[in-house]
Amino acid sequence: MRQAKYTISVIAAGVLWGIISIFIKGLNGGNLSPVQILQLRAIIASVLMAPCLFIIDKKLLCFSLKDIWMFIGTGVISLTFFSLCYFQTIIESGASVAVILLYTSPIFVILFSLILFKEKVTAVKLTALIMTFIGCIMVSGLGRDGGGITAKGFIVGLGSGLGYALYSIFSRYALKKYHVLTITFYTFLFSGITIIPFSGLEMSSIISQPQLLLYGVGIAMFCTVLPYLFYTFGMTKLETGKAAILVTVEPLVGTLVGCCLYGEPMTIVKAFGILLTFGAVILLGLKK
C-alpha cells in the first residue's frame, strides 16, 4: 500500500499522455506540423511552470551548472530526440510501426537499470514486459495496415524508444539532488529551446488565434506538465524498469480515445491487446 500512490501516479501519467490525440488533432487542424506542436507544448509548459515555481519556492528555479547534463539529458537527449525520431518513423514506416518501436523503451530501461542502478530483472518483470510488448503490437494493428518498414525507419524508430527510455535514466540521477518540479520545468525549457531550429513556429500567430492557443494550453497542461510531474514523482519510489512498463497504458488509452471520440474501429485483437497490457500492469502490482 505504501507504493500504491506512486504506482497510481505513473499510470495517471500514461493515461494523460494517451489523450494527447485530442489536442494534436485540434492543433493540426490549425496547420501546425508535429514539430511545431512539440515546440508549442514545451514553451507553454515552461511559461506555465515558471511563475508557479517562483511562488512556491524560488530555490526550485536554481540548479548547479555542473548538473546541467541531467537536464540536457531529460530535455534534449530524451524529449526532443525521441520526439523527432518518433515523428520521422511515422513518416518512414507508418504510425503502427512507430508505436511499437517507441515502446521498445522498457527494454532499454531495464537494461540500463540493470547496469547503472543494479535493479534486478525478475521473472515477473520479464513476463510483464513481454505481455506489454505483445499487447502494444495487437493494439497498434501492426501487420494489418499494409505498411512496410525501411531500414532507416527501423533504426530511427529504435532511436525513439532509446530516447524515450533515457528520460527515466537521467531523471533518476536528477531526483537524487533536485525536486520533481525543478526537473520537470527544465526538461521542458531545454527541449523548447533546442527544438526552435527545426520548427519555424511563430508564437505571434498562435496568440492571435484563441482556439489554437486554447489547444496549446491544454496540451501543455494535461499532456505535458501534469503527466511528467506524475511520472517523475512515481519514480521517486518505484524501480525504473517497473515505472517504464506501467506507463505503457498510454497507447491503450490512445486507442480507446480514438474508438470513442473519432469512431475508429475496435477489433477483437485490439481488445485482447488492451486486456493483455492491463494484465501486465496488474501483475506488476501484485505482491510476491
N, C-alpha and C positions, 0 to 999 in steps of 0.2 A: 504493500500500500504506500510505503514511503516513496517509491519511484513512480507511482501511478500518475502524479501530476506532470512529471517530466515526459512520460510516455504519451499522455494525452496532448501535451504541448507540441510534441513532434508531429503527431498525427494531425493536429489542428493546422500546423504549417502546411502539410501535404494537401489538406482539404482546401485551404485558401489559395495555394498555388494552382489547384485543379480548376478553380473557377475563372482563371485568367482569360479564357477564351471570350468571356462576356465583354471584357474591356478591350481586348485586342480587336474583336470584330467591330466595335464602335470606333476605335481609333483608325483601323484600316479603312473603314468607310469614309474617313476624312482624308484619304490618300496618304497616310503615313506608312512608311516602309517598316519592316520588322526592326531594323537597326535604329531608326528614328524613335520607335516606340520604346526600345531598350534605353536610349538616352533620356527620353522624356520621363520614364518611371524612376530612373536613378536620380535625375536632377530634382524632380519634385519631391522625391523621398528625402533627399538631403535637406531641401528647403523646409520641409515639414518637421524634420527631426531637430535641426539646429537650435531653434528657439526653445524647444522642449528641454533639451539637454542643458541649455543655459539657465533656464528657470529652475530645473531640478537641482543641478549642481554644476557650476562652471568647470569644475575639475574633470568632468566627464568628457569635455572637449579637448583635454590635454593628453598627449602621449609623447614618449621619448623617441627622438629621431632614430636611435639605434634599433627601435622596434618597428620602423616603418615597413620593413619587409613583410610583417604579418598582414598589414592592411593592403599592401600591394598584392599579396597572395590572395586574400579573400575578395578584393575588389577587381583587380586587373587579371591575374592569372586564373581566378575562378570565374567570377560573374561575367566579366567582359569576354574572356577567352571562350568559355563554354557556350555562351550565347551566340557568338559569331560562328563557332563551329556548328552549332545546332541549326542555325538558320541556313548555313551553306549545305548541310546534309539534307535538309528538306528540299532544297533546290536540286541537288545532285541525284537524290535517291527516293524522295517522297517522305511524307510525314510518318508513315508507319515504320519505315526503317529507322528514321531519325529518333523516334520514341524509344525503340528497342536499344539502339546503340547508346542513347543518353542514359538509359537505365542499366548499363553495364557498370555504372558508378559504384554500386555497393560492392562489386567485386574488387575494384581498385581500393575502396575504403578499407575493406577487410584486410587486403594485402599490406597496405601502408600501415594500418593499425597494428598488425602483427609485427612488422619490422620496427616501427617507431615507438609504439606505446606498449608493446608486449601483450596485446589483448589476445585472449585465447580464441582459436577457431573451433567452436564446439560443434557437435553433431546437430544440435538444434538450430544453430545459426546457419550452418550449411544447408540444412533442409529448408529453412525459411527462405534462404537466398534462391535456391532452385525453384521453389514454389512461386516466388515473386517474379522471377525472370520468365518462367513459363506463362504465368498469368498475364504479364505485360505483352508477351507475344500474341496471346489469344485476344486481348483487348484491342491491340493495335490493328489486327487484321492482316498481319504480315503474311505475304504469300497469296493473298486473295484479292489484291488491288491491281495486279498486273504490273506492278512496278519492279524495276531491276535495281541492282546496286553496283556501282562502279568501284574500282579500286580506290579512287580518290574519295568517293563518298564514304566508303568503309573506314578509311584512315581518319578522315575529318570527323566522322561520327564517333569513332572511339575517342578522338580528342575531346568531344563534347562530354562524354562520360568521364574522362580523366579530369577535365576542368571542373565538372560538377562535384566530383569526389573531393577535389582539393580544398573546397570551402570547409568541409568537415575537418580536414587535417590542419589547415592554417588557423582556423578558429579555435581548435583545441589548444594550440600553443598560446594564442592571444588570450584565451579565458584564464590562463594562469596569472595574468597580470592586469587585465582590463575588464571593465564592466560590459555586460551584454549590450547596453545602449551605445557605448563607445565603439565597439566592434561593428555593430550594425550600421551606425552612421558613417564611419569612414569606409566601409565596404561600398556603400552607395556613392559617396563623394568621389572616391578614386575611380570607380567604374564610370561614373558620369563624365568625368574629365577626360578619361582616356578614350571614350567612345566618340568624342567630338569630331576627330578627323575622318571618321567613317560615315557619319550620319548626314551632315549638311542640314540639320534641323534649325529652323528659325523660331525661337521661342515667342517672338512677337506675333507670328501668325497663329500660334496656339492660343495666346492670351486674347486675341481678337475674336476667337470662336468659342463662346461659352460652353457649348456641348462637348467639344474636344477637350477643353480644359477640365470639365467635369469628369470625363472618362480618364483623363490623365491623373487627376487627384485620386480617383477610385482605384486605378491600377497601382498607384504609388502606395496608397494606404493599405488596401485589402490584399494585394497580391505581391507586395514588396516589404513594406515596413513591418506589418504585423507577422507574416509568416517567418521572416528572417529573425525577428525577435523570439518567436515561439521556438523555432528550430535551434537557435543558439542557446536559449535558456534550457531546452531539453538536454542539450549536450553537456551541460554543467554536471549532470549526474549519470547520464546514460553512456554506455560504451559507444564509441564512434561507429562501429560496424552495425550495431543494433539500430541506432538512430537512422543510419543510411537506408536500412531495409524498411523501417516503419514509415518513412516519408514517401515510399513508393505508392501510397494511396493516391498520390497526385493524378496519375493517368486514369485511374478508375473514376475519380470524381469528374475529371475532364470528359470521360466517356458518358457518364450519367447526365452531365450538363448538356452535352451535345444531343442526347436522346430526348431529354425532357423539354429543352428550350428550342432546339433547332430541328427537331424531327428526324435526327439521324437514326438509322435502324439499330435495334438491339437484337442481336442474334443469340442463339444458344451458346455458341462458342465464346462470345463476349461475356455473357452472363456467367459461364463457368470460370472464365479467366478472372472476373471480379471476385467470385467466391474463393477461388484458389489464393488470390493475393490477400484478401481479408483473413483467410485461414492462416496464412503465414504471420500476419500481424498478431492474431490471437495466440498462435504458437509461441511467439517471442514473449508474450505477456504472461504465459503460464509459469508457475514456479516449478522447480525440479520435482 
